[in-house]
Amino acid sequence: MKQTTIFLLLGLAVFALFAFTYKNTDVPKSDSRLAKGIVNVIKEGGAQDVVFELEGKQQSFYINRGVEYGFDIHALEKEMLAEEVVIYYADEWSLFAPFGSNAKPIREIICDNRVVYSEY
């Protein structure tokens, strides 16, 4: 009986861990948040992510595995550095970052009325 209870509690703990860390990547545009600003930094970060920083913003924004998918940091710098962009991003919650993260995943980025990247 004791062993069954221990396995049941362990199973529930593992299930809860997965449930609370799950991130829905299918965020509709209507549920996304919007950020506008001037790009002052474009760099590679994380696991081949393309990271954008905007003037006056505490957050950074990233295209998940952007380098792996063919984005060139130097080409993006020539095109977008010091330009105003519109970024739609998902404001996700994770058990590992319960108070949020300063890095937000980009769902769409627009520069000069041109969609540079979109998941929609």
C-alpha positions in Angstrom: 0.0 0.0 0.0 2.8 2.4 0.9 4.6 1.7 -2.3 1.5 2.3 -4.4 1.0 5.7 -2.7 4.6 6.7 -3.3 4.4 5.8 -7.0 1.0 7.7 -7.3 2.4 10.8 -5.7 5.6 10.6 -7.8 3.5 10.3 -11.0 1.3 13.2 -10.0 4.4 15.3 -9.3 5.9 14.5 -12.8 2.5 15.2 -14.4 2.3 18.6 -12.6 5.8 19.5 -13.6 5.0 18.9 -17.3 1.6 20.6 -17.1 3.0 23.8 -15.5 6.0 24.0 -17.9 4.1 23.4 -21.1 4.3 26.4 -23.5 1.6 26.7 -26.2 3.3 27.8 -29.4 0.0 28.3 -31.2 -0.8 31.7 -29.8 -3.2 33.6 -32.1 -2.4 37.1 -33.1 -5.3 38.4 -31.1 -3.8 37.0 -27.9 -0.3 38.3 -28.6 1.2 41.4 -27.1 2.6 44.3 -29.1 5.9 46.1 -28.8 7.1 49.0 -30.9 10.5 50.6 -30.9 13.8 51.3 -32.5 16.1 48.3 -32.8 19.5 49.1 -31.1 20.9 45.5 -30.8 20.6 42.4 -33.0 22.7 39.4 -31.8 22.7 35.6 -31.6 21.8 34.2 -28.3 20.5 31.0 -26.7 20.2 28.0 -29.0 20.9 29.8 -32.3 18.2 32.4 -31.5 18.1 35.8 -33.1 17.8 38.4 -30.3 16.5 41.9 -30.8 16.7 44.7 -28.2 14.7 47.9 -28.6 15.6 51.3 -27.2 14.0 52.0 -23.8 12.6 48.5 -23.4 13.5 46.2 -20.5 12.7 43.1 -22.5 14.5 41.5 -25.3 12.7 39.6 -28.0 13.9 36.5 -29.9 13.2 34.4 -33.0 13.5 30.9 -31.7 16.3 29.1 -33.6 16.4 32.0 -36.1 20.0 31.4 -37.1 19.3 27.7 -37.7 16.3 28.6 -39.9 18.5 30.9 -42.1 18.4 34.4 -40.6 21.8 36.1 -41.0 22.7 38.5 -38.1 24.8 40.8 -40.3 22.1 41.1 -43.0 19.5 41.8 -40.3 21.7 44.5 -38.8 22.1 46.2 -42.2 18.3 46.1 -42.7 16.9 46.7 -39.3 19.4 48.4 -37.0 18.2 51.9 -35.9 14.8 51.2 -37.7 11.4 51.2 -36.0 9.8 47.8 -35.8 6.5 46.3 -34.6 6.8 43.0 -32.7 4.0 40.7 -31.8 5.1 38.4 -29.0 3.8 35.7 -26.7 3.8 36.5 -23.0 4.4 33.0 -21.7 4.6 31.7 -18.1 6.9 28.9 -17.0 7.4 27.1 -13.7 11.1 27.8 -14.1 10.5 31.5 -14.4 7.4 32.1 -12.3 7.7 35.9 -12.3 8.3 36.0 -16.1 11.3 36.3 -18.3 12.9 39.4 -19.9 13.2 37.4 -23.2 10.0 37.1 -25.1 9.5 34.9 -28.1 8.6 36.8 -31.3 5.5 35.6 -33.2 5.8 38.3 -35.9 8.2 41.2 -36.6 7.5 44.0 -39.1 10.0 46.5 -40.4 9.1 49.3 -43.0 5.7 47.7 -43.5 7.3 44.4 -44.5 6.8 41.2 -42.5 10.4 40.0 -41.7 9.2 36.9 -39.8 5.8 35.5 -38.9 4.4 32.4 -37.3 0.8 33.3 -38.2 
